[in-house]
Amino acid sequence: MIGTALIVGAGPMLSTLLAKFLIKEGMDVVLAARDTQKRSSICKEIGAEAV
């Protein structure tokens, strides 16, 4: 593992692409968003778990 990235204000475009890239590079990714539905859909798209 390289490390952990925190993406604050996660949205459906840039944040999603960044998360996918960082995961490919071996990083753990944490997404923070006020809108839990957006966060859940991003997690579903990148194959992650929303908690």
trRosetta pair geometry for C-beta under 8 A, 3 or more apart (Angstrom, degrees):
i j d omega theta_ij theta_ji phi_ij phi_ji
1 26 6.2 -169 -128 156 41 96
1 27 7.3 91 -166 -120 78 37
1 28 6.5 8 -154 -23 123 98
2 25 6.5 -30 10 133 154 94
2 26 4.9 104 -10 95 105 104
2 27 5.0 -57 63 -80 110 78
3 27 5.7 -18 69 -127 64 99
3 28 7.4 -114 122 34 34 84
4 27 6.5 147 -109 -177 23 92
4 28 4.4 -27 -108 73 81 104
4 29 7.4 173 -160 -82 65 23
4 30 6.4 32 176 -10 108 107
5 18 7.9 -134 141 147 148 104
5 19 7.9 -168 90 -111 127 60
5 22 4.9 -67 21 -163 151 158
5 27 5.1 49 -9 147 105 142
5 28 7.3 174 22 86 66 52
5 29 5.1 -16 65 -112 98 71
5 30 7.1 -171 91 28 49 71
6 30 4.9 -19 -110 69 69 108
6 32 6.7 16 -176 -6 93 115
7 10 5.1 77 116 -83 109 96
7 15 5.1 128 164 -148 137 100
7 18 6.2 144 -104 95 136 126
7 19 6.1 -82 -4 -71 157 95
7 29 6.5 8 -3 -171 112 100
7 30 7.1 175 24 86 68 53
7 31 5.2 -18 68 -111 104 64
7 32 6.9 -180 89 25 52 72
8 32 4.8 -13 -117 65 63 117
9 15 7.3 -155 100 -73 64 139
9 32 7.2 7 -21 91 36 84
9 33 6.5 83 -148 -108 19 70
9 34 8.0 5 -115 -4 59 89
10 15 4.2 163 -144 163 65 156
10 16 7.7 96 -173 -56 95 62
10 19 7.5 38 -134 -47 119 132
10 31 4.1 19 -52 -165 161 103
10 32 6.4 139 -9 61 102 37
10 33 4.2 -82 52 -58 89 113
10 38 7.0 168 104 123 86 108
10 39 5.8 85 78 -103 128 80
10 42 5.8 -112 153 31 124 172
11 14 6.8 38 67 43 103 80
11 15 5.0 124 43 13 58 123
11 16 7.5 -85 98 -19 50 90
11 33 7.3 145 -64 -117 48 127
11 38 6.5 -35 -128 173 48 139
11 42 7.9 141 131 -71 13 135
12 15 7.5 35 -2 52 10 100
12 16 5.9 3 -171 -22 36 132
12 38 6.3 -104 -51 -155 89 100
12 41 7.0 -12 -102 99 102 121
12 42 6.5 -142 -104 -78 55 96
13 16 6.3 -101 -179 28 3 105
13 17 6.9 -11 160 -7 50 108
14 17 5.9 -59 -149 39 32 108
14 18 6.1 30 156 -18 67 109
15 18 5.7 -57 -145 39 29 111
15 19 6.2 33 156 -22 65 106
15 31 6.9 95 166 -131 124 108
15 42 6.7 -26 108 -133 110 150
16 19 5.7 -52 -146 34 29 112
16 20 6.5 30 155 -18 63 105
16 42 5.2 -136 -93 -137 95 99
16 45 6.1 -6 -149 93 125 141
16 46 6.6 -162 -154 -50 79 114
17 20 5.8 -54 -150 35 31 112
17 21 6.4 30 154 -18 65 107
18 21 5.7 -56 -149 37 31 112
18 22 6.2 27 157 -16 67 108
19 22 5.9 -58 -144 39 29 108
19 23 6.2 29 157 -20 64 108
19 29 4.8 120 -143 169 85 161
19 31 6.5 -9 -94 -72 140 113
19 42 6.9 90 29 168 159 114
19 46 5.3 -55 117 -95 121 165
19 48 7.7 -75 167 -20 132 145
20 23 5.9 -57 -148 36 27 111
20 24 6.5 29 154 -20 63 106
20 46 5.6 -139 -79 -118 77 107
21 24 5.8 -57 -154 34 30 112
21 25 6.5 23 152 -15 65 109
22 25 5.6 -59 -149 40 34 111
22 27 4.3 -55 171 58 93 126
22 29 5.2 115 93 -78 127 116
23 26 7.8 86 179 -43 30 11
23 27 6.6 -91 -84 64 31 72
23 29 5.7 -65 -64 -8 88 127
23 46 6.5 146 -6 179 156 117
23 48 7.9 -129 -91 -67 145 112
29 46 7.8 -48 71 136 144 154
29 48 7.1 -85 74 -96 105 152
31 39 5.6 163 118 -142 121 96
31 42 6.1 -178 -156 98 169 137
31 43 6.9 -145 38 -67 142 89
31 48 7.6 121 2 93 121 155
32 39 7.8 -32 -164 -106 13 133
33 36 7.1 157 91 -84 97 34
33 38 5.5 -112 151 84 153 110
33 39 4.1 -177 47 -64 124 105
33 42 7.7 119 -15 17 151 139
35 38 4.1 56 99 10 115 113
35 39 6.7 162 93 -13 62 85
36 39 5.3 -52 -145 40 39 114
36 40 6.1 44 155 -24 69 104
36 50 7.5 113 -170 176 86 135
37 40 5.7 -52 -146 35 30 112
37 41 6.5 27 155 -17 64 105
38 41 5.9 -58 -150 37 30 107
38 42 6.4 30 152 -19 65 105
39 42 5.7 -55 -150 35 32 111
39 43 6.3 32 153 -19 65 106
39 50 5.9 122 126 -128 97 122
40 43 5.6 -53 -147 36 32 112
40 44 6.4 35 153 -21 64 104
40 50 4.6 -50 -106 -32 69 170
41 44 5.6 -49 -147 34 34 114
41 45 6.4 36 153 -21 64 105
42 45 5.7 -57 -151 36 32 112
42 46 6.3 6 160 1 68 110
42 48 7.8 -10 118 46 75 119
43 46 6.4 -69 -141 49 27 93
43 47 8.0 -101 170 68 56 12
43 48 4.2 -97 -149 77 80 92
43 49 6.4 -55 -177 98 130 4
43 50 4.2 -169 24 -53 166 92
44 47 7.8 31 -178 -72 26 30
44 50 7.9 -29 -40 -21 73 117
